Amino acid sequence: MTDSQNAGPFAHPVVEEIAERLDEQHIFTTKILGFLLHPNIPIPSPHAKIADIGTGTGIWLLDVAKSLPPTCQLTGFDVTPSAFPPSHKWPPNVSFQLHDMHRPFLPSELGTYDVVAVRFVSDATPRADWAHTIKNLMTLLKPGGWLQWIDSCNFSLYNYVAGTSRAACQEIYDGLQPFRAAEDVVIGLMMREPGNVGREELWRKLGLVEVYEDVLSTDRLQEPQLELRDKGTRNVIVCFLGCLESLVGVEGSGWTKERIERVKEEAMKEVDQGVYHTLDQVCIVGKKATET
């Protein structure tokens, strides 16, 4: 799921949801973080309600469901059903709904969830847009309910074979600059942090308590059988190219279908020859204050 709140040629692009890529992203991220629900979040009660925002294929939600009593209710929300699993594969306590996280939720959903989890919905999100989204998601939470947000940032290119070109991969990443040009970008796959961007402070200002942020690099995962370097790098290149496709035809962007095909072919050859990326995986959690 991608952030589609803003209009204009350099708004957050809508990227095709490829089930295999989404599932691999989930597997890698869970291995890197070491959890589905952050350990600061108490074990949900037998009748807890959990929402998964940007659910995609629902793989995170379905994995969480396996670890909880069947009396818990779990709902996945996304702006498109394209990656939802077939309904006959839904466990009785799991459902999926269409919803844009930037828009108000149905009154029947408000204040009913113990946990709201968000994963990888930000390409490059300015502080004001992020605050708007968080406030909307907080309306789903019961007093004392928890918000968990997982995202990526700080993309970096490396090579493990000396002399390997990174030019095409770098050209792709540099081409995303229009999406990063918004003032005060605070989270998202395309951004690089200039320093402490104050994500925890923003959550506290919005009224969340017990806020905590973990930042773990993808290079902490050393499991060769997962082929993280290769698959992860190719997945991100495909995602970035999807973003650049939204610039084709935009005056002054410099991007054409022919250029995208060229850099894709060259970038994949660079990966074959030893180029890979690292990312920081960010997990922020906070609790909605209880009523006094």
N, C-alpha and C positions, 0 to 999 in steps of 0.2 A: 504494500500500500504506500502511496506517496502523498505528500502534502500538496493539495491542489487549491488552497484557499485563495491565493492571489491571482490576479489576471495580468495579462501582458506577455510579451514575447519571452521574457526571462523569468516568468513565474516558475514555481516548482514544477518540473515536468512530470507527466504521467508515464511511468515506465511499465512495459508489459510484465505481468506476473508469470514467470516461468516456474512451474511447480518444482522441477528438479533443483533449480538454483535456490529457491526459497527453502527447500528441505535441507540442502547441503549447508546453507547459511545457519540454519537452526542447529544442526549437528555440530558444526565447528564452534559456534558461539557457546553452546551448552558445555562443550569440552573446555573451552577457554575460561569461562566464568566458574564452572564447577557447580552450577545450580540452575534450577528452573525458577524457583522463588527465592529471593534473597534471604539469607539466614537471619537478617534483622526482622523479617516479617514473621509473626507468630504462626504456628501451624494452624491452618484454617479449621474451623469447627465442622462437625459432621453435616451441618446445614448451610455452609457458606455458599455465597454466590461470587463467582469470579468472571470478569470480563477480559477478553483479549482483543485489543484494538490493533487494527492492521493485521488481522489473523492470517491472511493468505491462505495456505493449505490447511490451516488449523493444527499443524503438527505440534506447536508448543502447547496448545490447549488440550489436545488429545493425550500428550505425554503427562501433563499435570493431572488430568482426570484419572490416569492409571494409579497415581499415588494417593488419591483421596477416596473417601467413602462414596458409594454411588448415590448417596442422599445429597451430595453437593450439586449445585447447578452451575454449569459453565456455558458462557455465550461468547461466540466469536463475532466481531464486527469488522466489516471492510466495505470500501466504496464499490467494489466489484465482486461478483460471485465467481469470477472466472477460475479461481484456484480452489474454491471450496471442495471438500471431499464429497463424493456422492452421498445423498441423504441416507441410503441404506447402510452406510458405514458409520453413521452417527450413533454413539452410545445413547441410551435413553436420557441421560442427564446432560447431554451436550447438544447445543443448537447453534446455528449461524444466521446472522442477519445482515442486511445491507444498511450501512449508515456511514455518513461522512462525519468524522470526529470533530470537525469544526462547527457543525450545526447542532442545535439543541437536541437532546435525546427526548424520547417519548416520556411524558409524565410518569407512566407506570414503571420506568426504569430508574427514576431519580431516587437517590438516597437508599438504594437497595443492595449495593455491592460491597463485599468485604475486601476484595482486591480488584484493582483495575491495572492490567499489565499492558504496556505499549512496547512495540519492538520495531525498530528500523522504519520509521515513517518519515524521517527527516533527511532531505538531501543537503540543505544548508539553510537553517532556520534562524531568522532574526529574533532577538529577545522578545519584542512585542508580540510577534506571531506565536512564539512558544508559550508565552504567558497566557494569551487568549485560549490556546488549546488546552493547557493545563487546567485553567479555570473551568472550562467546559467539562473536562473529564472528572474534575472533582465533584461535579453535581451528581455523578453516578454513585459516589461513595457514601456509605453510612458514616456517621460520626465514629471515629476510631478506625475507619477503613484505610487501606494502604494503596498508594500509587507506586508502581514500579515502571521505570522508563529505561529501556535498553536501546542504545544507538552506537554508531561508529563515528570516529573522527581521526584526524591526524594521519592521513594517508601518506605513505612514503614508499619510494621505489628503491630497490637494491638489485644487485646481481651476485650470484654465487659462482659464476664462471668469469674469470678476469677477461676484460676486453669486450664483453657483451654490450651491444648498443641498447640504450633505454629510450631512444629518441621518439619512437612512435608512441610508447606508453606515456611518455612525458607530454607529447603533443595532445593526447587525449585529455589528460588531467588539466593541462593549461587551458584547453578549450572550454573548461567548465567555469572559468573565472566569472563570466556574467552572472552565474547563479550564486557566486560567493560575494558579489559586489555589494549586497545589501548591508546597511550599517548595522554593526553590532551583532554579527552572526554568532550564535551561542552553542549550537549543536548541529551535528549532521555529517554524513559521509564525506561531503565535499570539502569540509572546512579544515583548517589547521589553526590550532589555538595559539594566539600570540602570547599567552600567559594564563593567569587565572581568570577565566571568563565569568566566574561567579554564578555557576548554575545552582549550587546549593543555596546561596543567598536569595536568588530569585524565588525558589520554592518556599523558603521561609517567609518572604514578603507576601506570598499568596496565601499564607495561613497554614501551611503544612508544618508539622513538627516531627521531631526525631528524624530529620533529614540526614542522609548519608550518601556519599558518592564513592563508588569503586571505579578505578580505571586500570584495565589489564590489557597488555599488548598481545596481539595474535602470535608473536614469536615465542611466547611462553609455552605454547603447545608443541611438543616434540613427539609426534606420533606419525612416523613415515607412512604407515599403511593408510592413513586418511588422505594423503597427498594434499595437505592443506596449502602448501606453497603454490602448487600448480593449479588445483581446482579453485582455491580462493582467489587467486590472481585473475584467472580467466573469468570467474563470476563477476568480479568487480569491473573488469574491462567491458563485459557485456552490459552491465548496468550503466556505466558511464556513457557508452555508445548510445544506449537508449535515450539518455538525457540529451546528448548532442543531436540526435535525430529530430528533436523538437525545435532545433534552431535552423534546420534546413528551410530555406525560403525566407528567413528573417533578414531584413536588410542590414548589411554591415556585419553579419555574424561570420561570414567567410566559410560557412559549412554547407557542403553539398553532399548528395548521396554518394557521388564518386569519391569525394575526399574521405568520407566515413568508411567506405569499403576498403580504400587504400590503407588507412591507418589501422583498421581492424586486422587486415591480413598481415601487415608489418608487425603489429603489436603481438599477435599470436606467435609469430616466428621468434620474436624476442623472448617470449616466455619459454618457447621450446629450447632456446639457447642459454637460458639461465636467469632471466629477469623474474623477480617476484616482488610482492608488496607486503608491507605491514600496516596494520590498523590498530588504533586503540579502541577497545570495546568499553563503553561507558555504561554503568548501571547506577541509576539514582533512585532511591526510595524515600518515601515520606508518608507520614500518617495525617489524615484529616483530624483536626482537633475535635475532641469530644465536647459536647455541649455542656455548659456550666449553668 
